[in-house]
């Protein structure tokens, strides 16, 4: 025990000495919490909508005013053809009102309006379609143009989050993602640093066992993680107003266990990798990616398709999210989350056991063997050209080809992230768990249940005998929606009276709640219309989805993920390459050569650029073969602008490496910068759903422009006539960042 505590104190002293790293360890989680809490918005609001009114009558103007009376849409001008306005991104939808609109309605004849919707984002497109249909029905009813009798009236009750505040869903999930990634990242980097610097050999000369070494290091970063958890929970409570909703003991017990699992996972990653850049890539790909996508942080885990949904059971953040949302929102206590601490304890033990078994590999020095395939030809070119640049480039290519771990990390994350993002991120609301209390038990009540479940949106998971039992299932999170059909349901329908039904919805997830309640109301309205033998609405929206008629979710995410991967890979790899030269002292050796500073810098950039261009082609191949993603634009323009985006990422990496003294600070800063860059890019959630401040801030994000370019070229087939502003902004970012990073890099060589 004494040796464990000594090792723990040694780690804490080393961590405390680097005050900037200590500041980053607490400032970066806080910044991510604020970014997630304020910027991530899933509900579509203030959608830009354009109107083309060929009728121009009081009736058409009243209908237009009704469309903009809610916060769902805001008007945008229509300049040019409707398809061009949507292609340019000025509007997400266009409503075209025909010339005979008012005349047909006043005559009691149905009038069709055409609705063109940008289908790039399938979730957003469905929200627009449902909102226009609901608003149309409400307009007809309130204006007296058409009356609707509602034999069945749903009384919807939202539990736990009646105000549908998205922060109640996002922030508890953010706690899990942040407290998983940062302790594991710090632990992994610390372990690999021992291997890179050779100080691990000093440990082997002592009597300390592998168990004591692992426990000592793990205890130190568990203490740091507990400090981060207390810091985040207190500030999250002050900033977002989150308080305990029930018994706090599950959270108090589960948090140290979750942090233990995170630290042991970082320890395992550190044991299995040899360089800090590789371990950051491993933690980001295996740890952060799964916590971000497969834990239910953004979209419910029920949306993840089989068999990928099976992987979510092996993601510790999934269970801690259940714990935080229960403790801070639902408040069911041990009855709902009793199993979570046990699962987290199992993960901690499993990660520790695997790390303990693999630590013997650390005693075996692994020498990178350079791959000579094809290098002789490159050296021949260098001799023929007799250029210092080519000599330096050959050196960099030899190092790159010899670093098999780097090659693997350049290929593996691209493949995994595309597949996981494409399959796991699904905003489609399907298979919502429905619980039913049917006091009527008549053909009419069974027909209503069948109407709710026939399209796959709701799936009956439980039939309860009482409303109290149904409420307990909602509190425990076992069902998402509850339906209560009263005893006189059939009698009221047959006698022409109003039959009220009650719908209980778990409103923790505000986005799913809004969509689910909209679907439920629409299904019940259609059911009521059939029961009353009503005529169809006089205004009938004819919807056409552009660019993505099947509303395939992966077509929205994949182009964004392509830019995300390029930015993350290029910045991390470039930063690691330069800072490694500084730490090993080889940068000083370059000073002894007659090579100019631009030759040294260019020689480092070119091999990375070629590899990352290969990543672009690999990603396009996966997107086409696996997801059948179309490519409707210019391939040459896409590759040219992808190259500009790669230069932006490489410039960010070189900039970070030149201003950071060591790899741990470089990797932490690079990871932190990539998070807001990715969050504010529109990769996962549309920029239009973000608060106005973050929408304007996103214009300073180069990845936002590349995501717009990739979606425009791949899905819409537009060119520079539409994307010129994004292309110009990306080029300006590349010039400025490359200029600054080159200047700072040259100052190092002076």
HELIX and SHEET records of a PDB file:
HELIX    1   1 UNK A    2  UNK A   17  1                                  16    
HELIX    2   2 UNK A   19  UNK A   39  1                                  21    
HELIX    3   3 UNK A   58  UNK A   67  1                                  10    
HELIX    4   4 UNK A   82  UNK A   87  1                                   6    
HELIX    5   5 UNK A  101  UNK A  106  1                                   6    
HELIX    6   6 UNK A  122  UNK A  142  1                                  21    
HELIX    7   7 UNK A  167  UNK A  197  1                                  31    
HELIX    8   8 UNK A  200  UNK A  204  1                                   5    
HELIX    9   9 UNK A  210  UNK A  240  1                                  31    
HELIX   10  10 UNK A  249  UNK A  272  1                                  24    
HELIX   11  11 UNK A  276  UNK A  282  1                                   7    
HELIX   12  12 UNK A  283  UNK A  288  3                                   6    
HELIX   13  13 UNK A  289  UNK A  293  1                                   5    
HELIX   14  14 UNK A  301  UNK A  303  5                                   3    
HELIX   15  15 UNK A  308  UNK A  311  1                                   4    
HELIX   16  16 UNK A  312  UNK A  314  5                                   3    
HELIX   17  17 UNK A  316  UNK A  325  1                                  10    
HELIX   18  18 UNK A  326  UNK A  330  3                                   5    
HELIX   19  19 UNK A  334  UNK A  337  1                                   4    
HELIX   20  20 UNK A  340  UNK A  358  1                                  19    
HELIX   21  21 UNK A  359  UNK A  363  5                                   5    
HELIX   22  22 UNK A  375  UNK A  385  1                                  11    
HELIX   23  23 UNK A  388  UNK A  402  1                                  15    
HELIX   24  24 UNK A  404  UNK A  424  1                                  21    
HELIX   25  25 UNK A  443  UNK A  453  1                                  11    
HELIX   26  26 UNK A  467  UNK A  475  1                                   9    
HELIX   27  27 UNK A  489  UNK A  494  1                                   6    
HELIX   28  28 UNK A  510  UNK A  532  1                                  23    
HELIX   29  29 UNK A  553  UNK A  584  1                                  32    
HELIX   30  30 UNK A  586  UNK A  591  1                                   6    
HELIX   31  31 UNK A  597  UNK A  627  1                                  31    
HELIX   32  32 UNK A  635  UNK A  659  1                                  25    
HELIX   33  33 UNK A  663  UNK A  679  1                                  17    
HELIX   34  34 UNK A  687  UNK A  689  5                                   3    
HELIX   35  35 UNK A  692  UNK A  697  1                                   6    
HELIX   36  36 UNK A  698  UNK A  700  5                                   3    
HELIX   37  37 UNK A  702  UNK A  711  1                                  10    
HELIX   38  38 UNK A  712  UNK A  716  3                                   5    
HELIX   39  39 UNK A  720  UNK A  748  1                                  29    
SHEET    1   A 5 UNK A  73  UNK A  75  0                                        
SHEET    2   A 5 UNK A  47  UNK A  53  1                                        
SHEET    3   A 5 UNK A  93  UNK A  97  1                                        
SHEET    4   A 5 UNK A 111  UNK A 118 -1                                        
SHEET    5   A 5 UNK A 539  UNK A 546  1                                        
SHEET    1   B 5 UNK A 152  UNK A 159  0                                        
SHEET    2   B 5 UNK A 499  UNK A 506  1                                        
SHEET    3   B 5 UNK A 481  UNK A 485 -1                                        
SHEET    4   B 5 UNK A 432  UNK A 438  1                                        
SHEET    5   B 5 UNK A 458  UNK A 463  1                                        
END                                                                             
